[in-house]
Amino acid sequence: MPGVTISSGYGAGGSVVAPRVAELLGVQLVDRAVSSTVAQELHVTVEEAEQGEAKRSVAERFFGALVPLTGTAGPPIDPSLADDAAEFREHTERILRQKLADGCVILGRAGAAAFVNEPDVLRVRLFGAKEDRIRQGAEVQGISEDEARQRQPETDKAREHYMRRLYHTDQADPALYHMQLDSTAIPLETCAEIVAEAYRAFLKRV
């Protein structure tokens, strides 16, 4: 099950480094598109799939999926939603494993935690000081630093929540990764080259 997982904080350049690593290795990139498949399978919104948390009960989602066929409204929202973290985790992991079968680079989706025990999956984290990530995020996204500063806490919080909810772990835990790179200090292209070369060497040892 060869592959690379790349975890990235806001502005750390994951959206630039991951596709470049996939290009250098000649494999596919797996990113947020996974959420669309999970959303379809679990009858949730893409936003809920990205958060790993449904806002509706299982019954409501089931009957809601029947509405286009029957024209019948589903039951009222159940205020006591069951903890469905395991459901999101299982569906997401199954899709990611299918992709890994042919080799791929996985961006996000708590890949480091999902495949922490897989011997041939290289787990990488991109990070950097908050202010450095804000500056780089603004540059990468083509927005002002003020707007990047507003996006940073919300984005980082969402990613931390996803990891904790589905895997009960801290995404900053160094035990999750083979390699951590300060991608605000090292150029993003160089980061991609380092990861690709590290993966080639990594495969020779497993």
C-alpha positions as CSV (number, residue, x, y, z in Angstrom):
1,M,0.0,0.0,0.0
2,P,2.6,2.6,-1.1
3,G,1.9,6.3,-0.7
4,V,2.5,9.6,1.1
5,T,0.3,11.5,3.5
6,I,0.8,15.2,3.9
7,S,-0.7,17.1,6.8
8,S,-0.6,20.9,6.7
9,G,-1.6,23.8,8.8
10,Y,-3.2,26.9,7.3
11,G,-0.6,28.6,5.1
12,A,1.9,25.8,5.3
13,G,1.5,25.2,1.6
14,G,0.0,21.7,1.5
15,S,-2.1,22.7,-1.5
16,V,1.1,23.5,-3.4
17,V,3.4,20.8,-2.1
18,A,1.1,17.8,-2.3
19,P,0.2,18.1,-6.0
20,R,3.9,18.7,-6.8
21,V,5.0,15.6,-4.9
22,A,2.3,13.6,-6.7
23,E,3.7,14.9,-10.0
24,L,7.3,14.1,-9.1
25,L,6.3,10.6,-8.1
26,G,4.0,10.0,-11.0
27,V,1.0,9.1,-8.8
28,Q,-2.5,10.6,-8.3
29,L,-3.3,13.2,-5.7
30,V,-6.1,12.5,-3.3
31,D,-7.5,15.6,-1.6
32,R,-10.9,17.1,-0.6
33,A,-12.6,15.2,-3.4
34,V,-12.8,12.3,-1.0
35,S,-15.3,14.3,1.0
36,S,-17.7,14.3,-1.9
37,T,-17.7,10.5,-2.1
38,V,-18.2,10.1,1.6
39,A,-21.0,12.7,1.5
40,Q,-22.8,10.7,-1.1
41,E,-22.4,7.4,0.7
42,L,-23.6,8.7,4.1
43,H,-26.3,11.1,2.7
44,V,-24.6,14.1,4.3
45,T,-23.4,17.4,2.9
46,V,-19.9,17.8,1.7
47,E,-19.3,20.3,4.6
48,E,-20.4,17.6,7.1
49,A,-18.1,15.0,5.5
50,E,-15.2,17.4,5.7
51,Q,-15.9,18.0,9.4
52,G,-16.4,14.3,10.0
53,E,-19.7,15.1,11.8
54,A,-23.3,14.9,10.7
55,K,-25.7,17.6,11.8
56,R,-28.7,15.3,11.2
57,S,-29.7,12.0,12.7
58,V,-29.3,8.7,10.8
59,A,-33.1,8.5,10.4
60,E,-33.3,12.0,9.1
61,R,-30.5,11.4,6.6
62,F,-32.1,8.1,5.4
63,F,-35.6,9.6,4.9
64,G,-34.0,12.7,3.4
65,A,-32.4,10.6,0.8
66,L,-35.8,9.2,-0.2
67,V,-37.4,12.7,-0.7
68,P,-36.3,12.9,-4.4
69,L,-38.0,9.6,-5.0
70,T,-41.1,9.8,-2.9
71,G,-41.6,13.5,-2.4
72,T,-42.3,12.7,1.2
73,A,-40.7,14.9,3.9
74,G,-38.5,13.2,6.4
75,P,-39.0,13.2,10.2
76,P,-38.1,16.3,12.3
77,I,-34.5,16.8,13.3
78,D,-33.5,14.6,16.2
79,P,-31.7,16.8,18.8
80,S,-29.8,13.9,20.2
81,L,-27.6,12.9,17.3
82,A,-25.5,9.8,17.8
83,D,-21.7,10.0,17.7
84,D,-21.0,8.9,14.2
85,A,-17.3,9.5,14.1
86,A,-16.6,5.8,13.5
87,E,-18.9,5.8,10.5
88,F,-17.1,8.8,8.9
89,R,-13.7,7.2,9.8
90,E,-14.5,3.8,8.2
91,H,-15.9,5.2,5.0
92,T,-13.1,7.7,4.5
93,E,-10.4,5.1,5.3
94,R,-11.9,2.6,2.9
95,I,-11.9,5.1,0.1
96,L,-8.3,6.2,0.9
97,R,-7.1,2.5,1.0
98,Q,-8.6,2.0,-2.4
99,K,-6.6,4.9,-3.7
100,L,-3.4,3.8,-2.0
101,A,-3.6,0.4,-3.7
102,D,-2.3,2.1,-6.8
103,G,0.0,4.6,-5.0
104,C,-1.0,8.1,-4.3
105,V,-0.4,11.3,-2.3
106,I,-3.0,12.0,0.3
107,L,-3.5,15.6,1.4
108,G,-5.2,16.0,4.8
109,R,-8.1,13.8,5.8
110,A,-6.1,12.8,8.9
111,G,-4.0,10.5,6.8
112,A,-1.2,10.4,9.2
113,A,-3.4,9.0,12.0
114,A,-5.3,6.7,9.6
115,F,-2.2,5.0,8.3
116,V,0.1,5.3,11.3
117,N,0.7,1.6,11.3
118,E,1.1,1.1,7.6
119,P,4.8,0.3,6.9
120,D,5.0,1.7,3.4
121,V,3.1,5.0,3.8
122,L,5.4,7.9,4.4
123,R,3.7,10.4,6.8
124,V,4.8,14.1,6.4
125,R,3.7,17.2,8.2
126,L,4.2,20.8,6.9
127,F,4.2,23.5,9.6
128,G,5.6,26.9,10.5
129,A,5.1,29.8,12.9
130,K,1.6,31.2,12.8
131,E,2.6,34.7,11.5
132,D,4.8,33.1,8.8
133,R,2.0,30.8,7.7
134,I,-0.4,33.8,7.5
135,R,2.0,35.6,5.2
136,Q,2.5,32.6,3.1
137,G,-1.2,31.7,3.1
138,A,-1.9,35.2,1.8
139,E,0.6,34.8,-1.0
140,V,-0.5,31.3,-2.0
141,Q,-4.2,32.2,-2.0
142,G,-3.8,35.7,-3.5
143,I,-5.5,37.4,-0.6
144,S,-4.5,40.2,1.8
145,E,-2.7,39.3,5.0
146,D,-5.7,40.6,7.0
147,E,-8.0,38.1,5.3
148,A,-5.5,35.3,5.8
149,R,-5.3,36.2,9.5
150,Q,-9.0,35.8,9.7
151,R,-9.0,32.4,7.9
152,Q,-6.1,30.9,9.8
153,P,-7.7,30.2,13.2
154,E,-10.9,28.8,11.7
155,T,-9.0,26.5,9.3
156,D,-6.6,25.2,11.9
157,K,-9.3,24.7,14.4
158,A,-11.4,22.7,11.9
159,R,-8.4,20.4,11.0
160,E,-7.6,19.9,14.7
161,H,-11.3,19.1,15.4
162,Y,-11.4,16.5,12.6
163,M,-8.3,14.7,13.9
164,R,-9.4,14.7,17.5
165,R,-13.0,13.7,16.7
166,L,-12.1,10.8,14.4
167,Y,-8.8,9.6,15.9
168,H,-8.7,11.1,19.4
169,T,-5.2,12.4,18.8
170,D,-3.4,15.7,18.4
171,Q,-2.3,16.4,14.9
172,A,0.9,18.0,16.2
173,D,2.0,14.7,17.9
174,P,5.4,14.0,16.4
175,A,4.8,10.3,16.7
176,L,2.4,10.5,13.8
177,Y,5.1,11.6,11.3
178,H,8.3,10.3,9.7
179,M,9.1,13.8,8.6
180,Q,8.2,17.4,9.6
181,L,9.2,20.4,7.5
182,D,9.0,24.1,8.3
183,S,7.6,25.0,4.9
184,T,7.6,28.7,5.6
185,A,11.4,28.6,6.0
186,I,12.1,26.1,3.1
187,P,10.7,27.0,-0.3
188,L,7.7,25.0,-1.3
189,E,9.2,23.5,-4.4
190,T,12.2,22.4,-2.3
191,C,9.8,20.9,0.2
192,A,8.2,18.9,-2.5
193,E,11.5,17.7,-3.8
194,I,12.6,16.7,-0.3
195,V,9.4,14.7,0.3
196,A,9.6,12.9,-3.1
197,E,13.3,12.0,-2.6
198,A,12.6,10.9,1.0
199,Y,9.7,8.7,-0.2
200,R,11.9,7.0,-2.8
201,A,14.6,6.2,-0.1
202,F,11.8,5.2,2.3
203,L,10.5,2.6,-0.1
204,K,13.9,0.9,-0.3
205,R,13.9,0.3,3.4
206,V,10.4,-1.2,3.8
